[in-house]
């Protein structure tokens, strides 16, 4: 009888230990789910902020098209000769994919993002 009582106490303690472990795992799982929801919301907010800043940059610098490039004024050197001085002495930024020449680095970055996609 004493052996059976010892086995019962052992089984009972194992049962309670397993139950406590399952409860702890369940609590950790709930905490991780809350953290995941928070991180997903934070990521969404950051993506929205990134899109908004891109739109703001595009509106500030204006996305240039190939038609805009044709309308850009050519610089003319004043003085003797009156020869057209192309913008070759001014640093230009060109798209690596289509070769379009853009006036500044911000406009180039916006164009490349649109051109690649």
OpenMM code with the backbone's topology and positions (N, CA, C; nanometers):
from openmm import Vec3, app, unit

residues = "UNK UNK UNK UNK UNK UNK UNK UNK UNK UNK UNK UNK UNK UNK UNK UNK UNK UNK UNK UNK UNK UNK UNK UNK UNK UNK UNK UNK UNK UNK UNK UNK UNK UNK UNK UNK UNK UNK UNK UNK UNK UNK UNK UNK UNK UNK UNK UNK UNK UNK UNK UNK UNK UNK UNK UNK UNK UNK UNK UNK UNK UNK UNK UNK UNK UNK UNK UNK UNK UNK UNK UNK UNK UNK UNK UNK UNK UNK UNK UNK UNK UNK UNK UNK UNK UNK UNK UNK UNK UNK UNK UNK UNK UNK UNK UNK UNK UNK UNK UNK UNK UNK UNK UNK UNK UNK UNK UNK UNK UNK UNK UNK UNK UNK UNK UNK UNK".split()
positions = [
    Vec3(0.0815, -0.1181, 0.0000),
    Vec3(0.0000, 0.0000, 0.0000),
    Vec3(0.0867, 0.1257, 0.0000),
    Vec3(0.1968, 0.1230, 0.0712),
    Vec3(0.2856, 0.2389, 0.0782),
    Vec3(0.3474, 0.2667, -0.0588),
    Vec3(0.3763, 0.1613, -0.1338),
    Vec3(0.4337, 0.1788, -0.2671),
    Vec3(0.3333, 0.2469, -0.3590),
    Vec3(0.2061, 0.2067, -0.3526),
    Vec3(0.1026, 0.2678, -0.4350),
    Vec3(0.0828, 0.4148, -0.3984),
    Vec3(0.0856, 0.4448, -0.2711),
    Vec3(0.0710, 0.5832, -0.2260),
    Vec3(0.1884, 0.6682, -0.2772),
    Vec3(0.3089, 0.6167, -0.2753),
    Vec3(0.4270, 0.6886, -0.3247),
    Vec3(0.4153, 0.7123, -0.4756),
    Vec3(0.3674, 0.6086, -0.5493),
    Vec3(0.3479, 0.6257, -0.6932),
    Vec3(0.2428, 0.7323, -0.7229),
    Vec3(0.1336, 0.7318, -0.6446),
    Vec3(0.0270, 0.8292, -0.6632),
    Vec3(0.0796, 0.9717, -0.6379),
    Vec3(0.1591, 0.9892, -0.5346),
    Vec3(0.2155, 1.1205, -0.5052),
    Vec3(0.3110, 1.1644, -0.6167),
    Vec3(0.3862, 1.0710, -0.6698),
    Vec3(0.4784, 1.1009, -0.7793),
    Vec3(0.4009, 1.1426, -0.9049),
    Vec3(0.2975, 1.0648, -0.9395),
    Vec3(0.2154, 1.0989, -1.0554),
    Vec3(0.1470, 1.2348, -1.0353),
    Vec3(0.0985, 1.2598, -0.9165),
    Vec3(0.0310, 1.3857, -0.8849),
    Vec3(0.1279, 1.5034, -0.8995),
    Vec3(0.2470, 1.4911, -0.8492),
    Vec3(0.3456, 1.5999, -0.8598),
    Vec3(0.3863, 1.6216, -1.0058),
    Vec3(0.4016, 1.5112, -1.0828),
    Vec3(0.4317, 1.5246, -1.2255),
    Vec3(0.3185, 1.5959, -1.3000),
    Vec3(0.1939, 1.5587, -1.2668),
    Vec3(0.0784, 1.6208, -1.3306),
    Vec3(0.0766, 1.7714, -1.3043),
    Vec3(0.0976, 1.8113, -1.1789),
    Vec3(0.0950, 1.9538, -1.1439),
    Vec3(0.2123, 2.0294, -1.2086),
    Vec3(0.3279, 1.9646, -1.2174),
    Vec3(0.4440, 2.0282, -1.2821),
    Vec3(0.4175, 2.0489, -1.4318),
    Vec3(0.3612, 1.9481, -1.4980),
    Vec3(0.3291, 1.9618, -1.6399),
    Vec3(0.2227, 2.0685, -1.6626),
    Vec3(0.1242, 2.0721, -1.5747),
    Vec3(0.0178, 2.1727, -1.5857),
    Vec3(0.0756, 2.3136, -1.5697),
    Vec3(0.1632, 2.3328, -1.4736),
    Vec3(0.2258, 2.4632, -1.4523),
    Vec3(0.3102, 2.5021, -1.5748),
    Vec3(0.3800, 2.4052, -1.6319),
    Vec3(0.4619, 2.4328, -1.7504),
    Vec3(0.3738, 2.4727, -1.8689),
    Vec3(0.2607, 2.4029, -1.8880),
    Vec3(0.1683, 2.4369, -1.9962),
    Vec3(0.1107, 2.5770, -1.9772),
    Vec3(0.0757, 2.6124, -1.8535),
    Vec3(0.0218, 2.7457, -1.8259),
    Vec3(0.1265, 2.8537, -1.8544),
    Vec3(0.2512, 2.8264, -1.8172),
    Vec3(0.3582, 2.9223, -1.8416),
    Vec3(0.3807, 2.9406, -1.9916),
    Vec3(0.3803, 2.8302, -2.0651),
    Vec3(0.3969, 2.8371, -2.2104),
    Vec3(0.2821, 2.9147, -2.2732),
    Vec3(0.1604, 2.8922, -2.2244),
    Vec3(0.0440, 2.9628, -2.2769),
    Vec3(0.0561, 3.1140, -2.2516),
    Vec3(0.1015, 3.1533, -2.1327),
    Vec3(0.1203, 3.2948, -2.1014),
    Vec3(0.2260, 3.3572, -2.1927),
    Vec3(0.3359, 3.2861, -2.2142),
    Vec3(0.4413, 3.3363, -2.3028),
    Vec3(0.3889, 3.3516, -2.4456),
    Vec3(0.3070, 3.2556, -2.4888),
    Vec3(0.2500, 3.2620, -2.6231),
    Vec3(0.1606, 3.3841, -2.6372),
    Vec3(0.0790, 3.4135, -2.5351),
    Vec3(-0.0068, 3.5319, -2.5386),
    Vec3(0.0760, 3.6605, -2.5415),
    Vec3(0.1833, 3.6649, -2.4621),
    Vec3(0.2699, 3.7830, -2.4615),
    Vec3(0.3357, 3.8034, -2.5980),
    Vec3(0.3802, 3.6956, -2.6587),
    Vec3(0.4412, 3.7055, -2.7908),
    Vec3(0.3403, 3.7508, -2.8963),
    Vec3(0.2149, 3.7043, -2.8834),
    Vec3(0.1113, 3.7473, -2.9768),
    Vec3(0.0856, 3.8976, -2.9638),
    Vec3(0.0855, 3.9488, -2.8413),
    Vec3(0.0666, 4.0925, -2.8192),
    Vec3(0.1849, 4.1697, -2.8768),
    Vec3(0.3064, 4.1206, -2.8535),
    Vec3(0.4250, 4.1867, -2.9085),
    Vec3(0.4237, 4.1862, -3.0612),
    Vec3(0.3815, 4.0751, -3.1200),
    Vec3(0.3735, 4.0654, -3.2648),
    Vec3(0.2733, 4.1662, -3.3199),
    Vec3(0.1574, 4.1755, -3.2572),
    Vec3(0.0564, 4.2713, -3.3023),
    Vec3(0.1110, 4.4143, -3.2944),
    Vec3(0.1819, 4.4464, -3.1859),
    Vec3(0.2399, 4.5799, -3.1705),
    Vec3(0.3449, 4.6069, -3.2775),
    Vec3(0.4327, 4.5090, -3.3033),
    Vec3(0.5369, 4.5271, -3.4038),
    Vec3(0.4792, 4.5395, -3.5448),
    Vec3(0.3749, 4.4630, -3.5751),
    Vec3(0.3113, 4.4738, -3.7057),
    Vec3(0.2478, 4.6114, -3.7242),
    Vec3(0.1846, 4.6626, -3.6178),
    Vec3(0.1252, 4.7964, -3.6237),
    Vec3(0.2344, 4.9017, -3.6412),
    Vec3(0.3446, 4.8871, -3.5686),
    Vec3(0.4561, 4.9798, -3.5783),
    Vec3(0.5164, 4.9761, -3.7192),
    Vec3(0.5311, 4.8570, -3.7761),
    Vec3(0.5836, 4.8430, -3.9113),
    Vec3(0.4909, 4.9111, -4.0114),
    Vec3(0.3624, 4.8930, -3.9951),
    Vec3(0.2657, 4.9561, -4.0843),
    Vec3(0.2762, 5.1083, -4.0759),
    Vec3(0.2905, 5.1598, -3.9534),
    Vec3(0.3047, 5.3044, -3.9358),
    Vec3(0.4316, 5.3550, -4.0029),
    Vec3(0.5418, 5.2798, -3.9907),
    Vec3(0.6671, 5.3206, -4.0528),
    Vec3(0.6578, 5.3164, -4.2054),
    Vec3(0.5886, 5.2159, -4.2591),
    Vec3(0.5712, 5.2088, -4.4041),
    Vec3(0.4879, 5.3263, -4.4533),
    Vec3(0.3815, 5.3619, -4.3792),
    Vec3(0.3001, 5.4772, -4.4156),
    Vec3(0.3831, 5.6052, -4.4113),
    Vec3(0.4655, 5.6179, -4.3080),
    Vec3(0.5521, 5.7348, -4.2955),
    Vec3(0.6501, 5.7416, -4.4118),
    Vec3(0.7059, 5.6270, -4.4505),
    Vec3(0.7979, 5.6214, -4.5640),
    Vec3(0.7298, 5.6612, -4.6936),
    Vec3(0.6073, 5.6114, -4.7152),
    Vec3(0.5331, 5.6484, -4.8360),
    Vec3(0.5031, 5.7974, -4.8370),
    Vec3(0.4622, 5.8498, -4.7202),
    Vec3(0.4300, 5.9919, -4.7121),
    Vec3(0.5531, 6.0778, -4.7401),
    Vec3(0.6688, 6.0375, -4.6865),
    Vec3(0.7889, 6.1171, -4.7108),
    Vec3(0.8307, 6.1079, -4.8572),
    Vec3(0.8091, 5.9933, -4.9216),
    Vec3(0.8401, 5.9798, -5.0630),
    Vec3(0.7488, 6.0689, -5.1459),
    Vec3(0.6208, 6.0703, -5.1132),
    Vec3(0.5264, 6.1557, -5.1844),
    Vec3(0.5628, 6.3023, -5.1630),
    Vec3(0.6006, 6.3363, -5.0410),
    Vec3(0.6406, 6.4741, -5.0121),
    Vec3(0.7642, 6.5120, -5.0932),
    Vec3(0.8624, 6.4207, -5.1006),
    Vec3(0.9841, 6.4481, -5.1768),
    Vec3(0.9509, 6.4630, -5.3248),
    Vec3(0.8618, 6.3775, -5.3752),
    Vec3(0.8235, 6.3878, -5.5156),
    Vec3(0.7535, 6.5197, -5.5436),
    Vec3(0.6672, 6.5630, -5.4526),
    Vec3(0.5968, 6.6889, -5.4748),
    Vec3(0.6923, 6.8067, -5.4620),
    Vec3(0.7912, 6.7959, -5.3744),
    Vec3(0.8883, 6.9029, -5.3560),
    Vec3(0.9785, 6.9177, -5.4776),
    Vec3(1.0264, 6.8053, -5.5300),
    Vec3(1.1208, 6.8096, -5.6403),
    Vec3(1.0543, 6.7852, -5.7746),
    Vec3(0.9360, 6.7331, -5.7734),
    Vec3(0.8650, 6.7041, -5.8975),
    Vec3(0.9336, 6.5941, -5.9747),
    Vec3(0.8613, 6.4894, -6.0034),
    Vec3(0.9183, 6.3798, -6.0815),
    Vec3(0.9337, 6.4270, -6.2252),
    Vec3(1.0520, 6.4146, -6.2787),
    Vec3(1.0821, 6.4636, -6.4138),
    Vec3(1.0597, 6.3508, -6.5131),
    Vec3(1.0049, 6.3857, -6.6279),
    Vec3(0.9870, 6.2872, -6.7346),
    Vec3(1.0788, 6.3235, -6.8496),
    Vec3(1.0792, 6.2429, -6.9530),
    Vec3(1.1638, 6.2726, -7.0682),
    Vec3(1.1172, 6.4000, -7.1379),
    Vec3(0.9869, 6.4317, -7.1307),
    Vec3(0.9376, 6.5561, -7.1881),
    Vec3(0.9915, 6.6762, -7.1119),
    Vec3(1.0045, 6.6642, -6.9807),
    Vec3(1.0596, 6.7729, -6.9004),
    Vec3(1.2038, 6.7995, -6.9393),
    Vec3(1.2781, 6.6975, -6.9724),
    Vec3(1.4180, 6.7127, -7.0093),
    Vec3(1.4304, 6.7962, -7.1360),
    Vec3(1.3357, 6.7783, -7.2308),
    Vec3(1.3400, 6.8555, -7.3541),
    Vec3(1.3110, 7.0026, -7.3276),
    Vec3(1.2336, 7.0306, -7.2239),
    Vec3(1.1964, 7.1680, -7.1922),
    Vec3(1.2990, 7.2404, -7.1064),
    Vec3(1.4002, 7.1710, -7.0545),
    Vec3(1.5013, 7.2351, -6.9718),
    Vec3(1.5788, 7.3360, -7.0553),
    Vec3(1.6058, 7.4529, -7.0007),
    Vec3(1.6780, 7.5534, -7.0800),
    Vec3(1.8239, 7.5134, -7.0974),
    Vec3(1.8769, 7.5438, -7.2141),
    Vec3(2.0188, 7.5214, -7.2407),
    Vec3(2.0926, 7.6466, -7.1983),
    Vec3(2.2080, 7.6283, -7.1360),
    Vec3(2.2874, 7.7418, -7.0930),
    Vec3(2.3639, 7.7979, -7.2125),
    Vec3(2.3677, 7.9283, -7.2224),
    Vec3(2.4386, 7.9941, -7.3310),
    Vec3(2.5497, 8.0757, -7.2705),
    Vec3(2.6720, 8.0592, -7.3237),
    Vec3(2.7857, 8.1355, -7.2759),
    Vec3(2.7799, 8.2746, -7.3379),
    Vec3(2.7944, 8.3730, -7.2554),
    Vec3(2.7952, 8.5097, -7.3056),
    Vec3(2.9376, 8.5502, -7.3365),
    Vec3(2.9521, 8.6397, -7.4285),
    Vec3(3.0844, 8.6880, -7.4629),
    Vec3(3.1158, 8.6548, -7.6070),
    Vec3(3.2420, 8.6396, -7.6350),
    Vec3(3.2833, 8.6165, -7.7738),
    Vec3(3.2412, 8.4791, -7.8195),
    Vec3(3.2003, 8.4729, -7.9407),
    Vec3(3.1660, 8.3444, -8.0012),
    Vec3(3.0176, 8.3131, -7.9933),
    Vec3(2.9534, 8.3347, -7.8823),
    Vec3(2.8109, 8.3074, -7.8670),
    Vec3(2.7740, 8.1620, -7.8904),
    Vec3(2.8666, 8.0700, -7.8659),
    Vec3(2.8402, 7.9279, -7.8889),
    Vec3(2.7537, 7.8731, -7.7758),
    Vec3(2.6709, 7.7759, -7.8124),
    Vec3(2.5896, 7.7119, -7.7081),
    Vec3(2.6813, 7.6323, -7.6160),
    Vec3(2.6637, 7.6546, -7.4903),
    Vec3(2.7413, 7.5824, -7.3892),
    Vec3(2.6477, 7.4817, -7.3250),
    Vec3(2.6569, 7.3598, -7.3689),
    Vec3(2.5689, 7.2564, -7.3147),
    Vec3(2.5995, 7.2349, -7.1674),
    Vec3(2.5140, 7.1693, -7.1009),
    Vec3(2.5266, 7.1521, -6.9568),
    Vec3(2.6309, 7.0466, -6.9213),
    Vec3(2.7329, 7.0296, -7.0015),
    Vec3(2.8325, 6.9264, -6.9758),
    Vec3(2.9216, 6.9618, -6.8580),
    Vec3(2.9363, 7.0881, -6.8250),
    Vec3(3.0195, 7.1280, -6.7122),
    Vec3(2.9435, 7.1256, -6.5802),
    Vec3(2.8139, 7.1083, -6.5860),
    Vec3(2.7311, 7.0996, -6.4659),
    Vec3(2.7136, 6.9523, -6.4336),
    Vec3(2.7351, 6.9141, -6.3065),
    Vec3(2.7208, 6.7709, -6.2738),
    Vec3(2.5789, 6.7224, -6.3011),
    Vec3(2.5678, 6.6175, -6.3803),
    Vec3(2.4369, 6.5616, -6.4144),
    Vec3(2.4228, 6.4249, -6.3496),
    Vec3(2.3037, 6.3894, -6.3264),
    Vec3(2.2723, 6.2592, -6.2685),
    Vec3(2.1871, 6.1857, -6.3704),
    Vec3(2.2299, 6.0666, -6.4081),
    Vec3(2.1537, 5.9924, -6.5075),
    Vec3(2.1098, 5.8586, -6.4506),
    Vec3(1.9942, 5.8135, -6.4982),
    Vec3(1.9372, 5.6867, -6.4551),
    Vec3(2.0216, 5.5724, -6.5115),
    Vec3(2.0618, 5.4769, -6.4289),
    Vec3(2.1427, 5.3659, -6.4803),
    Vec3(2.0650, 5.2718, -6.5724),
    Vec3(1.9311, 5.2746, -6.5646),
    Vec3(1.8520, 5.1835, -6.6464),
    Vec3(1.8170, 5.2448, -6.7824),
    Vec3(1.7596, 5.3670, -6.7814),
    Vec3(1.7142, 5.4249, -6.9077),
    Vec3(1.8031, 5.5384, -6.9564),
    Vec3(1.8957, 5.5861, -6.8719),
    Vec3(1.9890, 5.6890, -6.9136),
    Vec3(1.9339, 5.8299, -6.9084),
    Vec3(1.8139, 5.8468, -6.8551),
    Vec3(1.7552, 5.9810, -6.8470),
    Vec3(1.8392, 6.0690, -6.7549),
    Vec3(1.8635, 6.1921, -6.7976),
    Vec3(1.9438, 6.2852, -6.7199),
    Vec3(1.8520, 6.3667, -6.6308),
    Vec3(1.8869, 6.3725, -6.5026),
    Vec3(1.8046, 6.4420, -6.4037),
    Vec3(1.8882, 6.5486, -6.3337),
    Vec3(1.8245, 6.6563, -6.2870),
    Vec3(1.8996, 6.7707, -6.2350),
    Vec3(1.9623, 6.7528, -6.0977),
    Vec3(1.9047, 6.6679, -6.0115),
    Vec3(1.9621, 6.6527, -5.8774),
    Vec3(1.9463, 6.5098, -5.8293),
    Vec3(2.0150, 6.4786, -5.7201),
    Vec3(2.0193, 6.3413, -5.6703),
    Vec3(1.8846, 6.2954, -5.6155),
    Vec3(1.8080, 6.3854, -5.5527),
    Vec3(1.6764, 6.3475, -5.4992),
    Vec3(1.5824, 6.3070, -5.6120),
    Vec3(1.5817, 6.3868, -5.7180),
    Vec3(1.4962, 6.3546, -5.8324),
    Vec3(1.5416, 6.2235, -5.8962),
    Vec3(1.6740, 6.2031, -5.9017),
    Vec3(1.7265, 6.0776, -5.9562),
    Vec3(1.6799, 5.9585, -5.8739),
    Vec3(1.6848, 5.9697, -5.7403),
    Vec3(1.6414, 5.8582, -5.6553),
    Vec3(1.4937, 5.8269, -5.6778),
    Vec3(1.4120, 5.9304, -5.6876),
    Vec3(1.2683, 5.9089, -5.7111),
    Vec3(1.2486, 5.8430, -5.8472),
    Vec3(1.3179, 5.8942, -5.9497),
    Vec3(1.3033, 5.8392, -6.0842),
    Vec3(1.3465, 5.6926, -6.0890),
    Vec3(1.4592, 5.6598, -6.0274),
    Vec3(1.5097, 5.5222, -6.0298),
    Vec3(1.4106, 5.4286, -5.9632),
    Vec3(1.3498, 5.4724, -5.8529),
    Vec3(1.2506, 5.3867, -5.7854),
    Vec3(1.1320, 5.3619, -5.8763),
    Vec3(1.0888, 5.4648, -5.9534),
    Vec3(0.9766, 5.4475, -6.0460),
    Vec3(1.0196, 5.3679, -6.1695),
    Vec3(1.1404, 5.3919, -6.2182),
    Vec3(1.1878, 5.3296, -6.3419),
    Vec3(1.2117, 5.1795, -6.3245),
    Vec3(1.2646, 5.1401, -6.2118),
    Vec3(1.2966, 4.9995, -6.1874),
    Vec3(1.1688, 4.9173, -6.1731),
    Vec3(1.0693, 4.9758, -6.1123),
    Vec3(0.9427, 4.9029, -6.0905),
    Vec3(0.8604, 4.9034, -6.2115),
] * unit.nanometer
topology = app.Topology()
chain = topology.addChain("A")
for resn in residues:
    res = topology.addResidue(resn, chain)
    for name in ("N", "CA", "C"):
        topology.addAtom(name, app.Element.getBySymbol(name[0]), res)
